[in-house]
């Protein structure tokens, strides 16, 4: 699911001559990087906003939990490999 708002870049195709970037960037006379704009189309900004609503403590706790999950997955993967 993608989060689109009026004025979001990326709505026009790569060959379009439509202005790129946010309205504030265009007002300042700045041009958005086309590579960044291409990647922004595939980013679900709702997840970013949801994470930013959390406190720093909650975000750190989530990061620690993610690290623990990665360590456990790595350990499980090593245990599953056949010994040679």
N, C-alpha and C positions, 0 to 999 in steps of 0.2 A: 504494500500500500504506500502510495506516495502522497506527501503533504504539499499541496500547491496553494499558492496565494496569488492574488492579482499582482502583477509586476515581477513575479519570479522569473529569473532567467532560465533558459533551457526550453522554453515553449516553442521557439522558432528553430527550424532545422539549421544545420551547419552552413548551408548556402544562403540563408536568409540575410537580408540587409537590415533586419530589425535591430534596434539598439539592444545591447547585451548588458547584463548586470542589473543591480538594483536601481530604483529611481534615484536614490541619494547619490550613487556612484555616477550616474549619468548627469545629474545636476552639477556635480563637481567637475565634470569634464573628463572623468576617468573611464577607461575601457576595461571590461572584465576579461580575464585570461580565458580564451576559449577552451583550454584543457581543463581548467577548474570548473567551468560551466558544464562541460560534458560529464564530469564526475558527479557534480551536484544533482544531476537528473536521477542518479541511482542511489542517492542517500535518503533514507527515511528520516526526515528531520523531526518527526513526532517522537522518535526514540531519544533523540538528543534533547529535545525540550523536556521530556519526561524525566530524564536523568538530571537535568539542570534544576528541576523543581526540588530535588532531594537535597538534604543538607550535606555538607562536606563529610560529616561523620558517616552518614548513610552511604555516600559514594565510596568512601574508603572501605567500609565494611563489605560492600558489594565487590570491590576489587580484590579484597582478601579472600572472599568466598570463591571468586573466579580463579584466583591463583591456586587455592586448595584443590579445586576441581581439576585444574590442569596438571597438578602434581599427581593426583590420584589417577587420572587418565594415563599419564606417562608410566606410572608404576604398573598399572594393569596391562598396558601394552607390552612392557618388558617382561612381565610374568607370563604372558601368553606366548611369547616367541619361543620356538623350540630351541633347546640347547644343542649346539653342534659338537 
